Amino acid sequence: MPPKVTLEAVRGALAGQRFAFDERTTCIIGRAKDCNLRVPRDDEHRRISRHHCLLDINPPDIRVRDFGSLNGTYVNGKKIGQRAKGQSAEEASGLAFPEHDLKDGDEIKLGPTVFRVSIHVPVCCSNCGMEIPEAEQRASGEGTVQCLCKTCRGRVSTADRPAAVRRTVIEAVRVCTRCGRDVGNEAGTNRQGEYICTACRSDPLALVRQLVQQAGAGDRDLVAIEGYEVVRELGRGGMGAVYLAKHLRSRKHVALKVMLPQVAASEAAVTQFRREIDNTKALRHPNVVRLHDFGSSQGTFFFTLEFCDGGSVTKMMEARGGRLSVDEAGPIILQVLDGLHYAHHAPIPHVRLNDGSTQPGRGLVHRDLKPQNMFLRRSREGRIAKVGDYGLAKAFDAAGLSGQTCTGTVAGTPYFMPRQQVRNFRYAKPEVDVWAAAASFYYMVTGCAPRDFMQGKDPWQTVLQTDPAPIRQRDPAIPKRLAAVIDEALVDNPEIRFKSAAALKHALEGAL
């Protein structure tokens, strides 16, 4: 059983109901219809705002943020956020209230409703990996939880048993898997698995070079990068970096991407992530960046990807002074939509069912589309646009490997995210990619995001409570027919207008 966070309503109209979360997600509590956890719209709950507070959940971690509610959110009786008297909800949306990490047994109060937080962290056998039932767990003389299951304890010799019993899951993640440094005080070590310390994560080039060296020495876990040398850095982000690498025998270049978990990488999380990446590896289309191979070792994930010598659309915009002409951006976005249409309908190897099993399926949603991961490749026929990082960041986050970054600084501002994804982080219908493609095109030709993200304002509230500005407000020179298509494509309330990449491409072709 994976780690689980449960909210139990212990007071109010929802009393007795339980809401369990065993995957990375976000949850908005309030009275509005679009809230994931909705309280009744009646007189008893009038003290609860439409969008009252946000839960950022990455089991076993959970944090809460008030959304500038009228009457505040309370954690264990202490108020953590409330808009000022006489301030409107719209004015309060311009304020960013602090986030609070929650612990097992904490209580969250909204008006008359109280939720109690329960956090379950499974204890697994350090020898065979099987979960140890609570009835079998017992404390050793040093006060630690026993980490061998009943079967494995029977196989340990009498002389070795005392030392084996003292091995604990918590102790296993207190040391950096790369440098061996004690990391017991760092965030992210409260779970099983391999952990990379903050210092090692700050120098991904050193990690990559070490991995390549180990691959050359015959490490079978690193066969995907055997025979490569690192040429130079191509880019860096919150979860890792990308390097240009050359295969010594074939002399071919690839993009070597390394992703570094912000938390201890459990076996279950690694398995989930690798299964998702198997799906990405199956994509074969001229407008999708090819994933050649991937692997993981000592808490580090690495990928060899098709190298696009034209760089990203973001780099192209920088070279053009911050924006592209419609004539330049139009062909790029049409090719991107071709790549999306293919991926949304492509056969993929694994689809996970509710019971944990998998079956073949169709379609893969990117969920993180933006100009930064649209890449360009030069050819004799001209510039070829390709969708890159297909699902990597979202699969990494969905597996819980990026920590709690959705509302933090690593994930950045949701410039290219529709309301549906803010309401439910795991929302994964093709239409979110279509909306993001329209938002990216808007950004490419204006240099501005569709919504007004003001400095100091809560970006998540901005998405929930404001609509995109008509594109001709940004640039009156945009042709009216094209502007009408883009504005329609950016409608996301109450639902996204364009449901398929093919439909948006057809509409744009008629307007370009």
Buried (B, 14 or more C-beta within 10 A) or exposed (E): EBBBBBBBBBEBEBEEEEBEBBBBBBBBBBBBEBBBBBBEEEEEBEBBBBBBBBBBBBBBBBBBBBBBBBBBBBBEEEEBBBBEEEBEBEEBBBBBBEBBEBEBEBBBBBBBBBBBBBBBBBBBBBBEEEEBEEEBEEEBEEEBBBBBBEEBBEEBEEEEBEEBBBBBBBEBBBBBBBEEEEBEEBEBBBBBBBBBBEEBBEEBBEBBBBBBEBBBEEBEEBEBBBBBEBEEEBBEBBBBBBBBBBBEEEEEBBBBBBBBBBBBBBEBBBEBBBBBBBBBBBBEBBBBBBBBBBBBBBBBBBBBBBBBEBBBBBBBBEEBEEBBEBEBBBBBBBBBBBBBBBBBBBEBEBBEEEEEEEEEBEBBBBBBBBBBBBBBBEEEEEBBBBBBBBBBBBBBBBBBBBBBBBBBEBBEBBBBBBBBBBBBBEBBBBBBBBBBBBBBBBBBBBBBBBBEBEEEBBBBBBBBBBBBBBBBBBBEEBEEEBBBBBBEBBBBBEEBBBEBBBBBBEBBEEBB
